[in-house]
Amino acid sequence: MPGYRDAMADLDLDAMIQRFRDRAHAVKERPLPPIAGEERTRFIEQAQNDFQDFAIIGDAKAELVDGILTLTVDLRPPEARGDAG
């Protein structure tokens, strides 16, 4: 069975980031199950948190240097970024 370090050698950062984008989209498109009351509120809150978390990582720039994965996320509004987007 391959070890953790073996898996890191095959890590495709672009594919990893795309999976987070796909997950964010899936959460956004997830239908609301037939629930009501507090359970419905908790489901909606969890979906919002899931979307936010996946979207943040989906917007990250990933870099792997000497075994250290760095994700850079610019949370400034687009007009405040140097690249305008």
C-alpha positions as CSV (number, residue, x, y, z in Angstrom):
1,M,0.0,0.0,0.0
2,P,1.5,3.4,-1.0
3,G,2.4,5.7,1.9
4,Y,1.5,9.3,2.4
5,R,4.7,10.6,0.8
6,D,4.2,8.4,-2.3
7,A,0.7,10.0,-2.7
8,M,2.2,13.5,-2.5
9,A,4.5,12.7,-5.4
10,D,1.5,12.3,-7.6
11,L,-0.5,15.3,-6.2
12,D,-2.0,17.4,-9.0
13,L,-2.6,20.7,-7.5
14,D,-4.8,22.1,-10.3
15,A,-7.0,19.0,-10.1
16,M,-7.3,19.3,-6.3
17,I,-8.4,22.9,-6.6
18,Q,-10.9,22.0,-9.3
19,R,-12.4,19.3,-7.1
20,F,-13.0,22.0,-4.5
21,R,-14.6,24.2,-7.1
22,D,-16.8,21.3,-8.2
23,R,-17.8,20.6,-4.5
24,A,-18.8,24.3,-4.0
25,H,-20.9,24.1,-7.1
26,A,-22.5,20.8,-6.0
27,V,-23.4,22.3,-2.6
28,K,-24.9,25.3,-4.3
29,E,-27.0,23.1,-6.5
30,R,-27.9,20.5,-3.8
31,P,-31.7,20.3,-3.4
32,L,-33.3,20.9,-0.1
33,P,-34.6,17.7,1.4
34,P,-38.1,17.6,2.8
35,I,-37.4,18.8,6.3
36,A,-38.8,21.6,8.4
37,G,-38.1,23.6,11.5
38,E,-34.8,23.5,13.3
39,E,-33.5,20.6,11.1
40,R,-34.1,22.7,8.0
41,T,-32.3,25.7,9.5
42,R,-29.3,23.5,10.5
43,F,-29.2,22.0,7.0
44,I,-29.2,25.4,5.3
45,E,-26.5,26.7,7.7
46,Q,-24.3,23.6,7.0
47,A,-24.8,24.1,3.3
48,Q,-23.8,27.7,3.5
49,N,-20.7,26.8,5.5
50,D,-19.8,23.9,3.1
51,F,-20.1,26.2,0.1
52,Q,-18.0,28.9,1.7
53,D,-15.3,26.5,2.7
54,F,-15.1,24.8,-0.7
55,A,-15.3,28.1,-2.6
56,I,-12.5,29.6,-0.6
57,I,-10.2,26.6,-1.3
58,G,-11.5,26.6,-4.9
59,D,-10.2,30.2,-5.3
60,A,-6.8,29.4,-3.9
61,K,-3.5,29.4,-5.6
62,A,-1.7,26.2,-4.7
63,E,2.1,25.7,-4.5
64,L,4.1,22.7,-3.4
65,V,7.7,23.5,-2.5
66,D,10.0,21.1,-0.7
67,G,7.0,19.1,0.6
68,I,5.2,22.1,1.9
69,L,1.7,22.8,0.4
70,T,0.9,26.5,0.5
71,L,-2.6,27.7,-0.4
72,T,-2.9,31.5,-1.0
73,V,-6.3,33.0,-0.9
74,D,-6.9,36.6,-1.7
75,L,-10.0,37.6,0.2
76,R,-10.0,41.2,-0.8
77,P,-12.7,42.4,-3.1
78,P,-11.8,42.2,-6.8
79,E,-11.4,46.0,-7.1
80,A,-8.8,45.9,-4.3
81,R,-6.6,43.2,-5.9
82,G,-3.6,44.1,-8.0
83,D,-4.8,41.8,-10.9
84,A,-8.4,43.2,-10.9
85,G,-10.0,39.8,-10.5
